[in-house]
Amino acid sequence: MSETNKYMMVGERLCLDFVNTISWRDSDDKRRDWFTSYDKLIDWSLHAGILEEKQAQLLLKKSLHDPQEAEQTLAQAIQLREAIYRIFRSFTKEELINPEDLTNLNKVIHHYYQRMHLVQLGNVFSMQIDIPEGAFDTMLPPIVQSAVEILTSEKDLKRVNQCEGDSCGWLFFDTSRNRSRRWCSMADCGNRAKSRRFYQNKK
């Protein structure tokens, strides 16, 4: 996971890019959280395509008038991110899921899915969550939907994996045919591991 491109999107699914907003998750000294403010959450959401420029500007303006609500939303986003991360990581490690994480995620699902309705798009229908315009948490429902779609599909869940790079910790959705992907990015952690092997072999 790159230090030079903080918005490197390699998870292949929105919820996994969301949980990958901590660099070097498994490192004590290099670990860095991207969401240090509500502004940063908006900036990432804009980059991820969840928000449009007009929405982002509206939320930034509202956060200046109600910083407490903005901070609460940031805390909510981080709590959601960590619950999703730990649930998926437990699956990749074949470990038991912490019931508290599942409870927290279910609370968020219940909150948003009460606002869910059908929308017709041509000859098909789509389920969408209706969020009032300008709501501080308007970026969170698509992330929740993304997580639910993977968690409720046994086939998709098996394709979630964790980067093998030292101290990386990032998750990704393996779209390779034989599920052979090992790194968040071959250009980053993959090359780092390749260089390490080359050095060790040379020694």
KAURLIN-V341645 format. One record per run of one state. SS is the DSSP state (helix for helix, strand for strand, loop for the rest). FROM is the first residue (numbers start at 1). LEN is the number of residues. If there is no record, write none. Layout:
# KAURLIN-V341645
SS & FROM & LEN
SS & FROM & LEN
This chain:
# KAURLIN-V341645
loop & 1 & 13
helix & 14 & 6
loop & 20 & 2
strand & 22 & 2
loop & 24 & 8
strand & 32 & 2
loop & 34 & 4
helix & 38 & 10
loop & 48 & 5
helix & 53 & 13
loop & 66 & 1
helix & 67 & 26
loop & 93 & 6
helix & 99 & 15
loop & 114 & 2
strand & 116 & 6
loop & 122 & 2
strand & 124 & 6
loop & 130 & 10
helix & 140 & 12
loop & 152 & 2
helix & 154 & 4
loop & 158 & 2
strand & 160 & 3
loop & 163 & 8
strand & 171 & 3
loop & 174 & 12
helix & 186 & 17
loop & 203 & 1
